[in-house]
Amino acid sequence: MKKLDIFIIFIVTIASIAIFYSYFVKLTTQNSDSQLQVYFHSVGLGDPVYLDTNTNLEYHIESSDDKKRLEVEVLDKSSNSIKKYTYNVDHKDYIDHVIVVTYDDIRIIEASCPGHDCMRMQMNHKRKVPIICILGISIMFEEFDIII
């Protein structure tokens, strides 16, 4: 029985190290090789954002009246330009979110979800834990590989 106890402790230790390693790898994603993306479920909303000190974006995400489309407006405050996107995605709840993306502050400042838990979450170029809203909106960093 003593050998079995040692074996179980060894397996649990290895599993714990693997879980913590994957967590820390996610948190230490470098800005130079990662991009920020706003999602509705698995649909990317707008273009990926490569953060730098000049990044100053504001996303307005709103449902259509029939809840069959999401209309996204991305205001780039640094260049005073606006990009509009429309996504054909069915959803049950009305969505009206405003997301601010700067180098030092990534957060949802207005949300139509009950409880507004997503508005209490915050990200920046150092803190990379994803922001998740119960209505399906999420903001996260993703690494990518350059293929030559």
SULTARA-V452559 format. One record per run of one state. SS is the DSSP state (helix for helix, strand for strand, loop for the rest). FROM is the first residue (numbers start at 1). LEN is the number of residues. If there is no record, write none. Layout:
# SULTARA-V452559
ss | from | len
SS | FROM | LEN
SS | FROM | LEN
This chain:
# SULTARA-V452559
ss | from | len
loop | 1 | 1
helix | 2 | 26
loop | 28 | 3
helix | 31 | 3
strand | 34 | 7
loop | 41 | 2
strand | 43 | 7
loop | 50 | 6
strand | 56 | 8
loop | 64 | 6
strand | 70 | 7
loop | 77 | 4
strand | 81 | 7
loop | 88 | 8
strand | 96 | 7
loop | 103 | 3
strand | 106 | 5
loop | 111 | 6
helix | 117 | 4
loop | 121 | 2
strand | 123 | 1
loop | 124 | 7
strand | 131 | 2
loop | 133 | 4
strand | 137 | 7
loop | 144 | 5
